[in-house]
Amino acid sequence: MRRILAVDDDKDILEIIKYILEDSGYEVETLAEGRSLFDRIKQHEPDLILLDIMLGNLDGRELCKTLKNQQETKNIPVILISASHNPGILTQTGSPDDFIAKPFDIDVLLSAVSRQLKSAA
């Protein structure tokens, strides 16, 4: 079973993501803040990370850059999720592997997750 770590400071969004992905056969771990992201990655060893851009006082884009620049995490696909940013971030240094705009369609979420997991395999 493929493991996904979903990080969002909106607990309702986390519940929805967890429900959708678990219903599709994924193992899902959730995290409501970004400060313990790297500890959670070590514990959970996710195959993919869904990461909100606006995490309270943290910026998901910066967390993504750090993930992509560290040897231990650079190969984990990261999908950024945001209601207030555009997919132009996919071309920046340390960019995510994909972008999903909120509110998202279930099929868009499942398609992006499936595509990134296949690419990483």
Buried (B, 14 or more C-beta within 10 A) or exposed (E): EBBBBBBBBBEEBBEBBBEBBEEBEBBBBBBBEBEEBBEBBEEBEBBBBBBBBBBEEBEBBEBBBEBBEEEEBEEBBBBBBBEEBEEEBEEEEBBBBBBBBBEBEBEEBBEBBBBBBEEEE
